[in-house]
Amino acid sequence: MNAEIVESFAQMVREKSLDKDVLAGIIEEIFGVLVKKKYGPNAKYDVVVNMDKGDIEIFFERTVVEHVTDPNLEISIDELNAKGNPDELEVGDEYVEKIELNQFGRRLINLARQSLNQKIREIEKDIVYSEYREMLGEIVVGDIYQVRKNDVLVNHNKNELVLPRSEQIPKEKYRKGDTIRAVIKEVKKTPNGPLIIISRADNLFLQRLFEIEIPEIYDGIIEIKRIAREPGERAKVAVESQDARIDAVGACVGMKGVRIHAIVRELNNENIDVINYSDDPVLFIQRALSPAKLKQIEIDEANKKCVVTAESDQISSIVGRNGVNIRLAIKLTGYDIEIIREEKPFEEYEDDIELVELKEELGSDIVELLINNRYDTAVEVLSAGVDKLKEIKGIDEQKAQEIIEIIKNQFEEEE
């Protein structure tokens, strides 16, 4: 029975990769509890565990007395002599005898097994927690084993990692069995064990990918100064070279874009703009809003505000699709950016547009009404302005503004 118990314990060591000395200490503690359950809380004992030999020895100690008052603490000299008293002990000496495990009975032995299992589970949870706490901010590679409504469960070294919906790249598809890369974002202790949260949407994941794909960043020659990101859509990364001989943006993009394309593919084709960082806010904002051409930048450093003036044909480039470019520029620079549209003088438009060509955009009735009032081209309408147009019967101020805006958009598209 002794060898059987130790072997079952040793198997736990192999399966859980626990330290043998740690497990031996747990076994000593558990069997110490058994001794106290059987012989009382004041019992004197010593538990010796040899994991290599697969042996547990329990030594029970009692004082030799003339008359016994507590059999759990004392043994009479007469009883000892009846046993042969091989060590020739006398009253006052300490008598030590070895207790066989089967003396505890099946119930207590099963209790020991249950206690050991519980202790091992607690230690295992602590080991996993400590292991992943040390890996915070690092990229891990695992296999998806379950896709649920609000999260994805990933197997990494037989441990469960959770990819919540908030940390997923929007519109990215996850399938059971797929291999996935993500950064360890958070490790929390819970009653059910450590909760390990991973992320593909966090800025840190993008930063770690840059470090993997771009040796100059890993080596510290190029530094990532700031990142702004809308996962799955677009990101802006500001970099700075510590070596004047190395072009930071060129090194990040790589020959024919090979380095940046590897990162883009990993991020489900998320567009990445790499720009040179600058301590000069005007220059930095200008770079953050590229490729748009800006006419003027006014900075309010105290309130972190900025007013950007640009010609009307640059506004769409500044704002970007669904406003993503301006939002990322605001995140990257830390400035609240206001845009002022500078209207292009009408005489600068190289090609005028006949109003009859804008029937689809303005509507046939409006075009006919304008022509009947001697407005034959788009420039003529723009030159007249809202005040003149609203004098026409059938066109109020709101309609006049709408006509002007539609025609301006037509010129911008032609640009």
N, C-alpha and C positions, 0 to 999 in steps of 0.2 A: 504493500500500500504506500509506503514511504517513497519508493522509487517511482511509482505510478504518479503520485501527486507532483513530485519535482519535475518529472518529464512533461507533464501537462503544463507546468509553469514555464519550463524551458521552451516549449513550443510557442507559448505566448511571446516570449522574448524574441524568437526568430521571426514571427509573423509581424510583430509590431515594431521591430527594430529598436527595442528598448535597451538601455544600458544594463548589463548583468548586475552590476553593483547596486544600481537603483532598485531593480526588482528584488534582489536579495534583501535589501533594507525593508521593502514593503512586506515581504514574506515574514521577516523577523517580527515586524510590528503586528501583523495579523495573527500569527501564532502566539504572540505575547498576550493578545486579547483573549485567545482561546484558553490559555493557562489561567488567566484571571477569572474567566467565566466558570472554569471548573474548580479552581482552588481558592478563589476569593481575590479581592483587589490588593491585598497586602502580600500576596504570594511572591516568593523570591525565585527567580528563574533566569535562564540564559538560553537563547535560541541561536543555534549555529547553522548557517545555510551554506552549503558548498554547491554552487550551480554547475561547476565542471564535473563533479562526481555524481551529481543528481541526488544529493543527500540533505536531509533536514534532521538535526539532532536537538532535542529539547532536554535541558538539565534542570531538575527541580531541587531546590535547596531548602533543607529544614534544620532546625537546631536540635541537638541531642539533649534530652532532659530526663529527670527522674520520673516526673508525672506530667502527662500531656494535658494541656488546657485547650489548645487549638491544633487539631491534627493537620491543618493546612500549613502551619508554621513550625510545628514541632514533631519529633519522633522520640519515643521512650527508649532508654538504653536497653531495656529488656527486649523490645521488639527488634532492635538493631542486632542484639546478640543472637536472637533467634534466627536472624538472616545470615549469621556467620560472622558479622562485623569484620570483614576482611582487612579494613584499614585500621582496626584496633582504635576506633574513636572512643572518646570519653565524654561525659556530661559537659556541655558547654561548647563542644566542637560543632562544626557545620557538616551535615551529611548531604551529599549530592547523589542523586540517582537519575538515571536516564529514563525518560518517559517515551514509550512507543506511541506513534500516532493513533493506532487503533484504540488506545485507551480513551481517546476523546469522543469516539462514537461517530457514526455516519452523519448525524445531524450537525454537529459542530464542524466536521470536515467540509460538508457542503456549504455551511456558512462561511468558512474560510475561502472556498472557491468563489463564492458570490462577492465577498468583500474584495478579493484580489481582482476580479473582473472589473468591479466598479473603480478601484484605484487605478487600474491600467487605463481605463477609459478616460479618467480625469487627467492622467499624465499624458496620454496620447493627445488629448485636446490641447493641453498646454504646449506640447512639443509643436503641434501644427500651428498654433497661434504664434509662438515665438518665431518659427521658421518663416512664416509669411509676413510677420511684422518687419523682419530684417529685409524682406524683398519688396517693401513698399516702394512704389515708383519704378519698379523694374518690369520689363516685358516678359510675359510667360506665354508658352505655346501649349494648348490643350486640345482635347477632342470634345465636340458637342455631343452630349448624350441625352439631352432632353430640351425640347423647345416648348415653352409654355406661353400663356397669353401675355404676361407682363415681364417675363425674364427668360434667360437662356442659361441652362446649367452646363458647366464645362468640367470635364475630368482632367485634372492635372496631378500626376504622380499619385493617383488613387485618392485625391482630395477633391472635394466639390467646391468649385468657384461659381459665383453668380454674376451674370451680366444683366443688370436691370435694363428696362426699356429706356430709362433716362440716360444710360451710358452707351446705348447702341447708336450706330450711324443710321440716320433715317433712310428708309427705303432699302436698306441692306437686307438680303435674305439669308437666314440661318437655317441649316439643315442638319439633322441628326447624322453624326459620323464625320462631319466636316472638321478639318483642323482650323483652329482660330488663334489669332494673336491678339493680346490685349495687355494693358498695363494694370498692375495691382494698385488700386486706388485707395482702398480702405480695408482694415481688418478689425473686426469687433468681436468681443466676447459676448456670447449669449448662453442661456441655460442649456441649449441643445448643442453647444460647441461653437467653435469660431465661425463667424460669417465673413467670408472673403469676397469682397466686391471688386470686380474688374471693370475696365472701361476701354472703349474704343473711341469715345467722343471727347474725352478729356484732352486739353492742350498738351499735357505731359506725354500722352501716347504719341502725338505728332513729334514732339521733341525727341523722344527716344528713337523713333524711326529715323530721324535726321542723324542721330549719333551712330546708328547702325550702318546707314548707307553712305555717310560722308565721314571718312577717316579724319579729316581736318577738324571736324567738330568734336569727335571723340577724343582727339589728341589735345584739344584746347587751343588750337591755332585760330579757329573761327569760333566765335561765341554767338549763341542765340540770345539776343537781347529781349525780344518780345514776340509773343504769338497772339494772334486774334483768329478765331475760327468759328465757322458755322458748319458743324460736321456734315459731311456728305455733299456740301454745296461749294464752299470756298474757304480758303485760309490765306492769311498774310503772315509772313515770317520775316522779322527784321534781324539781320545778322551783321556782325562786325568782325573784321579781320584783325588779329593781333600782329600780323606780319605784313608790312607794306607791300611786299612782293607778291602777295597772294590776293586775288580778287575773290572776295567772299561770295558774291552772288554767282559768279562763274563756277566756283568750286562746288557750290550746292546744286546747281543745275546739272553740271557734268557735261561731258562731250556729247553733243546732239541730244541733250536732255536726259541721258540715260539714268542718272542718279535720281533726279526728281520724279521721273516716270515710274520708277520702282515704288516710290512712296505713294504716288497718286493711285497706282493700281491697288496697293494695300488698303487705301482709304475709299474704295468703291468709286474711283474716278473723281475724287474731290479736287477741284482746281486749287493750285497753290501758287501764290505770288511771293517771290523772294525779293526783298529790297534791302538796300544798305541802310543801316541805322545811322542816325545823326543826333547829336545833342542839341543842334539848332532846330527849334520846333517848326520854323517856317519851312526849312528844307525837308524835315522829316514828314510833315503833313503833305508837302508837295509830292514826295515819293510815295506816300501811303495812298494818295488819290490817283496815282498814275494808272493808265496811260493818258488820263485827261490832261488837257492843257489849261493852266490857270492863269488869269490875268493879274490877280492881286490876292495876297493873303495878309489879313490883319489879325494880330495875336493879342489876346488879353490873358497874360500868364497868371495873374492873380486869381482870376475866376475860371481858368482853364477853358476859355472860350475862343473860338476862331471864326472869322468871317471870310469866306472864300468868294471871290468874284470871278466869273467865267462867262464866256459867250454862250449864247443859247444852244449852239450846236454841240457844246461840250457837256451840257447838263446830264444827258442820258449816260454818258461815259462815267461821270463823277458818281452818279447815284447807283448805276449798275442794275442788273436784273432784279426786280423786286426789292431794290434798295440795299442789296447785300454789300456793294462796294463801299458805300458811305458808312454803313453800320460797322464794318470791319475796320475802316480807317479811324472811326471814333474810338473803338476798343483798343486799337493798336497804339494810337498816339495819346490817348487819355484826354483829348480835347473835344468839347462839344462843338461840332462844325456846322455853321450855318452857310447856306449857299445863296448868293445873289446872282440872278441872271442878268447879264448885260446884253441888251437887245442889239442885234446887228443892224446898222443903218440900212434902210431899204435900198438905197442907191448902190450898195455893195453887192447885192444879189446879181450874179452874172446872167442868169437865165430867168426871165420872167415866165409866168405861167398864165395861159389864157383861161379865163374863168369857165369856158365851156368844157375844159378838160377836167373840171372839179365837180361835175354834176353828181358823181357818186358820193363824194365826200361831203359836199354842202347841201345837196338836194336840188333837183331841177327847178323847183319854185323859187328858191333863194337865188340861184344863179340867174334866172330870168329877171327877177326883181332888181338885182344889182346891175345887170346889163341895161335894163330899161332906164336906170338912173345914171347912165354914162360911165359905169365901172366895168371895163372890159378885161383887165388883167389883175393878177394877185397883188402885184406891187402897188397898183392904184388903190386897191382896197386897204392895204396896210398903211399907205400914206394918208389916206382919209382919216383913219383912226375910228375909235368908238363914237366920239362925239358927232362926227359927220354921218356915220352909218345909221345912228339911231334917229336921225332926222327923216329917214326914209319911212314912209307909211308901211307898217307891217313888220318893222324891225325895232324891237325895244333894246334897252341897254344890255340886258343879259344875252339876247340873241346876237347883238353886235360883238360882244366879247367872245362868244362862242365861235363866230365866223373868223375873227382875227386869230384865235388860237388854232383853229383847224388849218388855216393857210400857213401860219408859222411852222406848224408841224410838217407840212408838205415841203417847205424849203429845207428844213433840217434833215428830212429823209433823203432829199436830193443831194445834200452835202455828203 
